[in-house]
Amino acid sequence: MGWYYYLEDNLAFPCKAKCTAKRSISPLKVGEIVEVTGMAPEEECMHEMFVEIQWKKQKLAVPLSQLKGISVTDETKQAIEDWHYWVSMGYQF
């Protein structure tokens, strides 16, 4: 759960993010902009990091790996980039 707590401590919520990748487990479309409101519950993040977003008037958890921060703090940008790097290297829990 080290990644979970690192991201929880370093991501500033709420923030805007843009979908950069299509995922079969997410309804987001590439280019869609959403508001990220927080980390998904710990039990949802046992194999991948998910964040909660406001989407069509409901709360939804989506993979952080498909999002890029928009006008976020340097700390938030770095944390998202760290996660993207970890995923791109093929590392798994």
GIDAQUI-V103160 format. One record per residue. N is the residue number from 1. PHI is phi as a letter, one per 20 degrees, with the letter a starting at -180 (none if undefined). NEAR is the number of other C-alpha atoms within 10 Angstrom. D_FIRST is the distance of its C-alpha to the first C-alpha in Angstrom with 2 decimals. Layout:
n=N phi=PHI near=NEAR d_first=D_FIRST
n=N phi=PHI near=NEAR d_first=D_FIRST
//
This chain:
n=1 phi=none near=12 d_first=0.00
n=2 phi=g near=7 d_first=3.80
n=3 phi=f near=16 d_first=5.46
n=4 phi=g near=17 d_first=5.14
n=5 phi=f near=11 d_first=6.49
n=6 phi=f near=12 d_first=8.66
n=7 phi=f near=21 d_first=10.09
n=8 phi=g near=17 d_first=10.64
n=9 phi=f near=12 d_first=12.43
n=10 phi=d near=16 d_first=14.38
n=11 phi=e near=22 d_first=15.49
n=12 phi=e near=18 d_first=18.72
n=13 phi=d near=14 d_first=19.50
n=14 phi=f near=13 d_first=21.79
n=15 phi=b near=18 d_first=22.53
n=16 phi=e near=17 d_first=24.42
n=17 phi=b near=21 d_first=23.23
n=18 phi=d near=19 d_first=25.20
n=19 phi=f near=20 d_first=24.42
n=20 phi=d near=16 d_first=24.96
n=21 phi=b near=15 d_first=24.34
n=22 phi=e near=14 d_first=25.30
n=23 phi=c near=15 d_first=22.85
n=24 phi=f near=6 d_first=24.23
n=25 phi=e near=9 d_first=21.53
n=26 phi=c near=13 d_first=22.35
n=27 phi=e near=11 d_first=25.77
n=28 phi=f near=20 d_first=25.64
n=29 phi=d near=14 d_first=28.38
n=30 phi=g near=14 d_first=28.34
n=31 phi=n near=13 d_first=29.66
n=32 phi=f near=12 d_first=28.70
n=33 phi=d near=18 d_first=27.58
n=34 phi=c near=20 d_first=25.26
n=35 phi=d near=17 d_first=23.95
n=36 phi=e near=26 d_first=20.18
n=37 phi=d near=18 d_first=19.69
n=38 phi=r near=19 d_first=15.99
n=39 phi=f near=22 d_first=12.50
n=40 phi=f near=21 d_first=12.72
n=41 phi=g near=14 d_first=11.56
n=42 phi=g near=12 d_first=8.04
n=43 phi=f near=8 d_first=9.91
n=44 phi=e near=14 d_first=11.19
n=45 phi=d near=17 d_first=8.14
n=46 phi=f near=13 d_first=7.38
n=47 phi=c near=10 d_first=9.57
n=48 phi=a near=16 d_first=10.22
n=49 phi=e near=21 d_first=9.76
n=50 phi=d near=22 d_first=12.49
n=51 phi=c near=21 d_first=14.44
n=52 phi=e near=21 d_first=17.24
n=53 phi=c near=23 d_first=20.76
n=54 phi=e near=14 d_first=24.26
n=55 phi=b near=15 d_first=26.15
n=56 phi=l near=8 d_first=29.65
n=57 phi=m near=7 d_first=29.47
n=58 phi=c near=8 d_first=26.32
n=59 phi=e near=13 d_first=22.58
n=60 phi=b near=17 d_first=20.76
n=61 phi=e near=22 d_first=17.27
n=62 phi=c near=23 d_first=17.60
n=63 phi=f near=17 d_first=15.67
n=64 phi=f near=21 d_first=15.09
n=65 phi=f near=22 d_first=16.53
n=66 phi=e near=19 d_first=19.87
n=67 phi=d near=25 d_first=20.26
n=68 phi=c near=19 d_first=21.77
n=69 phi=f near=22 d_first=22.14
n=70 phi=d near=15 d_first=25.73
n=71 phi=l near=11 d_first=27.10
n=72 phi=d near=17 d_first=23.75
n=73 phi=f near=14 d_first=23.24
n=74 phi=g near=11 d_first=22.88
n=75 phi=f near=14 d_first=19.42
n=76 phi=f near=21 d_first=18.31
n=77 phi=g near=17 d_first=20.16
n=78 phi=f near=16 d_first=18.57
n=79 phi=f near=20 d_first=14.94
n=80 phi=f near=19 d_first=16.04
n=81 phi=f near=15 d_first=17.97
n=82 phi=f near=14 d_first=15.19
n=83 phi=f near=17 d_first=13.17
n=84 phi=g near=16 d_first=16.57
n=85 phi=f near=13 d_first=17.37
n=86 phi=g near=13 d_first=14.32
n=87 phi=f near=13 d_first=15.24
n=88 phi=f near=10 d_first=18.92
n=89 phi=f near=8 d_first=18.59
n=90 phi=n near=7 d_first=17.60
n=91 phi=f near=8 d_first=14.33
n=92 phi=c near=8 d_first=12.22
n=93 phi=f near=7 d_first=9.18
//
